[in-house]
Amino acid sequence: MQILRGLYSADTQTVAVTIGNFDGVHLGHQALLNELKTVAHGRGLQTAVVIFEPHPREFFAPQQAPARLTSLREKLELFETMGVDRVHVCRFDAQFAQKSAAEFILALHEKLHAKFVLIGDDFRFGSGRAGDFALVQKIGAERGFEVQAEHSVLHEGVRISSTAIRAELAAGQIRKAREYLGRPYSISGRVVHGDATGRKLGYPTANIQLKHNLPPLKGIYVVLAHAEGLGVLQGVASLGVRPTLKIDAKPVLEVHLFEFAQQIYGKHLRVEFLQKLRDEQKFNGLDELTRQIALDVENAKQWFIDHE
């Protein structure tokens, strides 16, 4: 899979292209990408996906922007798994924000050689969010490329969206979020050095570097960790601000891996969230915290036994 910056490619091969933020690459996104591949393969086109980084809402109103479901790296890994040929990552800055919807669509045709454009039926784009399916269809008719809308995917009557998944994760509904995603929700990152509090308490943790300070969920969870060269490991994770230890701290993801004592600093870890055990809470000192950690470990191990 090629990863390109901006709306440019030296490759003159014609493409079938889709546009969006694709946060989470959920079942709705997957349906759109599968349709794109079907059309592209039938017409001898490459598949191309155009995404924006950062998310436009992070640019315009960073304090009100929604929690990210996937980092850029995670998103690209999922695209590759789905067999996308090319991804164009457009830097969303002040200059890009001023680009009109018509300019943007013309660039797809002229610079990416788009012969087919597929977008979600509710997708809006361009300066002032003025662009919609009708505009793309109009320009396509004028310039000689085909345009198609992909309808929303419903699950038990609910429209699958990144917003719906964030709501389920925030409510601790891990199973429902998994159904909307078509896979377990996970967070990936490098293992970095922490303050070694877990080790001092007898429960060493792998501290995962978070790319964004607003994760879509918090609390204590049963997890599986996919570690480079180590396979899949069972564990229990804490994601939150550690109120017993810190004041006004940034969120931290810490994973205690069962019966594991190797040094894995610098390794890339993907943490799958399987079940919420409880909310994060403030304890009266380290002794009380340690007793609760022991109970969390016991409950997580029992969960794996019950779900063998």
Secondary structure, DSSP 8 states (H G I E B T S, - for coil): -EEEESS--S----EEEEE---TT--HHHHHHHHHHHHHHHHHT-EEEEEEEES-HHHHH-TTT----SS-HHHHHHHHHHTT-SEEEEEE-SHHHHT--HHHHHHHHHHHS-EEEEEEETT--BSGGG-B-HHHHHHHHHHHT-EEEEE---EETTEE--HHHHHHHHHTT-HHHHHHHHTS--EEEEEEE----HHHHTT---EEE--SSS--S--EEEEEEEEETTTEEEEEEEEEE--TTT-SS---EEEEEETT-----TT-EEEEEEEEEEE-----SSHHHHHHHHHHHHHHHHHHHHHT-
